[in-house]
Amino acid sequence: MNANRPILQASWRVRQQKVGLVLLALVGATMIAALYLSVSSQATLVGREIQVLEGQISLTRESNANLKTELARLLSYDEIQARTDELGFRPAKTREVHYIPIPGYEGKEPINLTDDTARNINTSFLPVEYSQSLFEWFGLRTQRGSSQ
């Protein structure tokens, strides 16, 4: 036999390899399509769930607004007055009001609304140059110039 001659495969084996490659490509394409469909269906399901939850949020907000409106109606002056009249309540007269002294209780401390801390902070942290007037600054400069 000649050593330079290539070895040929049988024709049925070549056909089998081609069919195998086609089937492998078909299986690969099917797997990719199945993966795509799976991801798409999951994304669709999650999107639908988001829509349902947004609808629930909208309904809850609407219900909350309705409850706030109902609370405002129930706490309105006219509604409270009607309920107090229904229950037989009336404003107390001066002679009917009694104050009970409690030993050790000195009452609430008054609230100080003045801003003393801001004034103290500004004067303590600012250098003198920033808190002087123009006339004071000019007077100090002229005094320094005449003393030198």
PAMARGU-525665 format. One record per residue (C-alpha): residue in three letters; x, y, z; residue number from 1. Coordinates in nm, 3 decimals. Each point is the difference from the previous one (the first is absolute). Layout:
! residues N
roba ala | east X | north Y | up Z | ronu NUM;
...
//
This chain:
! residues 148
roba met | east 0.000 | north 0.000 | up 0.000 | ronu 1;
roba asn | east 0.099 | north 0.356 | up -0.059 | ronu 2;
roba ala | east 0.073 | north 0.202 | up 0.315 | ronu 3;
roba asn | east -0.096 | north 0.332 | up -0.158 | ronu 4;
roba arg | east -0.351 | north -0.107 | up -0.085 | ronu 5;
roba pro | east -0.272 | north 0.135 | up 0.232 | ronu 6;
roba ile | east -0.227 | north -0.238 | up 0.181 | ronu 7;
roba leu | east -0.360 | north 0.042 | up -0.111 | ronu 8;
roba gln | east -0.291 | north -0.062 | up 0.231 | ronu 9;
roba ala | east -0.300 | north -0.196 | up -0.099 | ronu 10;
roba ser | east -0.280 | north 0.205 | up -0.158 | ronu 11;
roba trp | east -0.258 | north -0.116 | up 0.256 | ronu 12;
roba arg | east 0.227 | north 0.124 | up 0.279 | ronu 13;
roba val | east 0.031 | north 0.345 | up -0.163 | ronu 14;
roba arg | east -0.380 | north 0.018 | up -0.036 | ronu 15;
roba gln | east -0.039 | north -0.104 | up 0.362 | ronu 16;
roba gln | east 0.234 | north 0.277 | up 0.114 | ronu 17;
roba lys | east -0.190 | north 0.262 | up -0.205 | ronu 18;
roba val | east -0.335 | north -0.117 | up 0.139 | ronu 19;
roba gly | east 0.152 | north 0.005 | up 0.351 | ronu 20;
roba leu | east 0.119 | north 0.358 | up -0.049 | ronu 21;
roba val | east -0.342 | north 0.108 | up -0.128 | ronu 22;
roba leu | east -0.171 | north -0.171 | up 0.295 | ronu 23;
roba leu | east 0.247 | north 0.158 | up 0.242 | ronu 24;
roba ala | east -0.071 | north 0.345 | up -0.148 | ronu 25;
roba leu | east -0.373 | north -0.069 | up 0.020 | ronu 26;
roba val | east 0.023 | north -0.110 | up 0.366 | ronu 27;
roba gly | east 0.213 | north 0.308 | up 0.082 | ronu 28;
roba ala | east -0.248 | north 0.234 | up -0.170 | ronu 29;
roba thr | east -0.288 | north -0.171 | up 0.183 | ronu 30;
roba met | east 0.177 | north 0.042 | up 0.335 | ronu 31;
roba ile | east 0.066 | north 0.369 | up -0.068 | ronu 32;
roba ala | east -0.364 | north 0.051 | up -0.104 | ronu 33;
roba ala | east -0.123 | north -0.180 | up 0.312 | ronu 34;
roba leu | east 0.226 | north 0.214 | up 0.222 | ronu 35;
roba tyr | east -0.125 | north 0.316 | up -0.174 | ronu 36;
roba leu | east -0.362 | north -0.105 | up 0.046 | ronu 37;
roba ser | east 0.061 | north -0.082 | up 0.367 | ronu 38;
roba val | east 0.160 | north 0.339 | up 0.070 | ronu 39;
roba ser | east -0.270 | north 0.181 | up -0.197 | ronu 40;
roba ser | east -0.281 | north -0.175 | up 0.186 | ronu 41;
roba gln | east 0.161 | north 0.074 | up 0.337 | ronu 42;
roba ala | east 0.043 | north 0.366 | up -0.096 | ronu 43;
roba thr | east -0.363 | north 0.014 | up -0.110 | ronu 44;
roba leu | east -0.118 | north -0.156 | up 0.326 | ronu 45;
roba val | east 0.207 | north 0.243 | up 0.207 | ronu 46;
roba gly | east -0.130 | north 0.292 | up -0.207 | ronu 47;
roba arg | east -0.358 | north -0.114 | up 0.056 | ronu 48;
roba glu | east 0.064 | north -0.037 | up 0.373 | ronu 49;
roba ile | east 0.139 | north 0.355 | up 0.008 | ronu 50;
roba gln | east -0.314 | north 0.125 | up -0.173 | ronu 51;
roba val | east -0.220 | north -0.178 | up 0.256 | ronu 52;
roba leu | east 0.202 | north 0.144 | up 0.289 | ronu 53;
roba glu | east -0.016 | north 0.350 | up -0.148 | ronu 54;
roba gly | east -0.377 | north -0.041 | up -0.025 | ronu 55;
roba gln | east -0.014 | north -0.104 | up 0.366 | ronu 56;
roba ile | east 0.214 | north 0.300 | up 0.094 | ronu 57;
roba ser | east -0.237 | north 0.228 | up -0.188 | ronu 58;
roba leu | east -0.303 | north -0.154 | up 0.172 | ronu 59;
roba thr | east 0.169 | north 0.029 | up 0.340 | ronu 60;
roba arg | east 0.084 | north 0.366 | up -0.063 | ronu 61;
roba glu | east -0.359 | north 0.066 | up -0.104 | ronu 62;
roba ser | east -0.129 | north -0.178 | up 0.310 | ronu 63;
roba asn | east 0.244 | north 0.198 | up 0.216 | ronu 64;
roba ala | east -0.122 | north 0.327 | up -0.153 | ronu 65;
roba asn | east -0.360 | north -0.104 | up 0.065 | ronu 66;
roba leu | east 0.081 | north -0.082 | up 0.362 | ronu 67;
roba lys | east 0.173 | north 0.336 | up 0.046 | ronu 68;
roba thr | east -0.304 | north 0.174 | up -0.142 | ronu 69;
roba glu | east -0.229 | north -0.196 | up 0.232 | ronu 70;
roba leu | east 0.223 | north 0.083 | up 0.298 | ronu 71;
roba ala | east -0.006 | north 0.369 | up -0.091 | ronu 72;
roba arg | east -0.378 | north -0.014 | up -0.023 | ronu 73;
roba leu | east -0.028 | north -0.174 | up 0.338 | ronu 74;
roba leu | east 0.233 | north 0.252 | up 0.164 | ronu 75;
roba ser | east -0.172 | north 0.304 | up -0.148 | ronu 76;
roba tyr | east -0.154 | north 0.244 | up 0.244 | ronu 77;
roba asp | east -0.357 | north -0.057 | up -0.120 | ronu 78;
roba glu | east 0.027 | north -0.379 | up 0.029 | ronu 79;
roba ile | east 0.153 | north 0.012 | up 0.348 | ronu 80;
roba gln | east -0.261 | north 0.254 | up 0.111 | ronu 81;
roba ala | east -0.279 | north -0.226 | up -0.128 | ronu 82;
roba arg | east 0.143 | north -0.300 | up 0.186 | ronu 83;
roba thr | east 0.044 | north 0.193 | up 0.324 | ronu 84;
roba asp | east -0.357 | north 0.127 | up -0.019 | ronu 85;
roba glu | east -0.116 | north -0.357 | up -0.063 | ronu 86;
roba leu | east 0.187 | north -0.120 | up 0.310 | ronu 87;
roba gly | east -0.125 | north 0.288 | up 0.214 | ronu 88;
roba phe | east 0.331 | north 0.181 | up 0.046 | ronu 89;
roba arg | east 0.007 | north 0.376 | up 0.051 | ronu 90;
roba pro | east 0.275 | north 0.254 | up 0.067 | ronu 91;
roba ala | east 0.109 | north 0.011 | up 0.365 | ronu 92;
roba lys | east -0.084 | north 0.305 | up 0.203 | ronu 93;
roba thr | east 0.263 | north 0.177 | up 0.207 | ronu 94;
roba arg | east -0.138 | north -0.126 | up 0.330 | ronu 95;
roba glu | east 0.008 | north -0.359 | up -0.130 | ronu 96;
roba val | east 0.373 | north 0.000 | up -0.079 | ronu 97;
roba his | east 0.223 | north -0.134 | up 0.279 | ronu 98;
roba tyr | east 0.378 | north -0.001 | up 0.000 | ronu 99;
roba ile | east 0.174 | north -0.268 | up 0.200 | ronu 100;
roba pro | east 0.341 | north 0.091 | up 0.141 | ronu 101;
roba ile | east 0.253 | north -0.281 | up -0.031 | ronu 102;
roba pro | east 0.290 | north 0.007 | up 0.247 | ronu 103;
roba gly | east 0.339 | north 0.018 | up -0.172 | ronu 104;
roba tyr | east -0.138 | north 0.097 | up -0.340 | ronu 105;
roba glu | east 0.110 | north 0.348 | up -0.094 | ronu 106;
roba gly | east -0.158 | north 0.017 | up -0.343 | ronu 107;
roba lys | east 0.154 | north 0.011 | up -0.341 | ronu 108;
roba glu | east 0.312 | north 0.202 | up -0.060 | ronu 109;
roba pro | east -0.057 | north 0.299 | up -0.230 | ronu 110;
roba ile | east 0.139 | north -0.037 | up -0.347 | ronu 111;
roba asn | east 0.274 | north 0.247 | up -0.089 | ronu 112;
roba leu | east -0.031 | north 0.094 | up -0.366 | ronu 113;
roba thr | east 0.282 | north 0.254 | up -0.002 | ronu 114;
roba asp | east 0.318 | north -0.086 | up -0.180 | ronu 115;
roba asp | east 0.270 | north 0.099 | up 0.251 | ronu 116;
roba thr | east 0.232 | north -0.282 | up -0.106 | ronu 117;
roba ala | east 0.034 | north 0.127 | up -0.357 | ronu 118;
roba arg | east 0.099 | north 0.346 | up 0.124 | ronu 119;
roba asn | east 0.259 | north -0.145 | up 0.241 | ronu 120;
roba ile | east 0.142 | north -0.238 | up -0.261 | ronu 121;
roba asn | east 0.042 | north 0.273 | up -0.260 | ronu 122;
roba thr | east 0.184 | north 0.236 | up 0.234 | ronu 123;
roba ser | east 0.227 | north -0.265 | up 0.147 | ronu 124;
roba phe | east 0.119 | north -0.152 | up -0.327 | ronu 125;
roba leu | east 0.030 | north 0.310 | up -0.216 | ronu 126;
roba pro | east 0.332 | north 0.180 | up -0.007 | ronu 127;
roba val | east -0.006 | north 0.362 | up 0.111 | ronu 128;
roba glu | east 0.058 | north 0.121 | up -0.356 | ronu 129;
roba tyr | east -0.335 | north -0.146 | up -0.107 | ronu 130;
roba ser | east -0.202 | north 0.155 | up 0.282 | ronu 131;
roba gln | east 0.139 | north 0.357 | up -0.021 | ronu 132;
roba ser | east -0.165 | north 0.284 | up -0.177 | ronu 133;
roba leu | east 0.184 | north 0.191 | up -0.269 | ronu 134;
roba phe | east 0.053 | north 0.294 | up 0.233 | ronu 135;
roba glu | east 0.147 | north -0.219 | up 0.277 | ronu 136;
roba trp | east 0.236 | north -0.164 | up -0.249 | ronu 137;
roba phe | east 0.109 | north 0.335 | up -0.140 | ronu 138;
roba gly | east 0.053 | north 0.138 | up 0.353 | ronu 139;
roba leu | east 0.220 | north -0.298 | up 0.095 | ronu 140;
roba arg | east 0.203 | north 0.037 | up -0.322 | ronu 141;
roba thr | east 0.060 | north 0.368 | up 0.063 | ronu 142;
roba gln | east 0.100 | north -0.067 | up 0.362 | ronu 143;
roba arg | east 0.249 | north -0.268 | up -0.110 | ronu 144;
roba gly | east 0.143 | north 0.232 | up -0.265 | ronu 145;
roba ser | east 0.054 | north 0.288 | up 0.245 | ronu 146;
roba ser | east 0.154 | north -0.226 | up 0.266 | ronu 147;
roba gln | east 0.263 | north -0.142 | up -0.237 | ronu 148;
//
